[in-house]
Amino acid sequence: MNSSFLKGLCLGVAALMASQSFALPFEQVSREELYTHFFNIQSDDECKENTSCRMLRRHLIRDTNNCEMNPMDVDIASNYVQADSRDPMDISGAIRYLGVAPGTYGYDTFVDPTGTLVIESRMHFSNLDDYSAAQIQSMQSKMNRAAEKWTSNNTYSDYPVRFSLKITKNRSDAHISAKLKRKFTRGPYFSKWSLSWTTSTVAHEFGHLLGLDDEYSNNPFGGSMKNCSHSSIMCNSNRGRVQNYHYYLIFRRLLCKR
């Protein structure tokens, strides 16, 4: 058997193995396996005793995209995103906001020319003409800083990720449309936003656009953070940070679509 034939055979086998491995389905796991991965907790009953685990469980239950992807697959999710900004992958769904109301969410994801995975949501304000260019720019600046909080806190993935939150005048180009208020409002995020919100508040509301629910106990007249972790941005927007399980919940949907 000549060497050129052997070389061709080896290359063919290698190509076949590569194509088969790429075609392998992503693994879906049980919630108990997710609890173990993130919190070293091995049962649903144990999870209920751990604040952060309980919040992960609640997010999964309230999300219409209810697939539980293996965190090891999600950690390499960017390898499977072939979209660029001209034809991004659209992610959309709904959460049971406050455990009851349907709240839609949406974002585009694509890989930019630097190889960075971009997660981008676009907001439309129905009354944008009521505000000056300076006021609109001030709001966009807050949104930029809020998105940077999501970018800089990411320790979940090894691949570079950039979050983006933009104002768009085109309703059909937006993921969410709401009314912009001058005075403070508690929202909800799919109804009212405020020029007076801090960057931290905007970062929390951005979490809703990314498909995360409030972790504090909420009602129309106020909220209580007694039963959630103040280290989480979806519990306490002033002191909290984005948690690894938040990134998992967002990135897993890239694989759920495949």
Secondary structure, 3 states (H helix, E strand, C coil): CCHHHHHHHHHHHHHHHHHHHHHCCCCECCHHHHHHHHHCCCCHHHHHCCHHHHHHHHHHHHECCCCCECHHHHCCHHHHCCCCCCCCEEEEEEEEECCCEEEEEEEEEEECCCCCEEEEEEEEECCHHHCCHHHHHHHHHHHHHHHHHHHHCCCCCCCCEEEEEEECCCHHHCCEEEEEECCCCCCCCCCEEECCCCHHHHHHHHHHHCCCCCCCEEECCEEECCCCCCCECCCCCCCCECCHHHHHHHHHHHHHCC
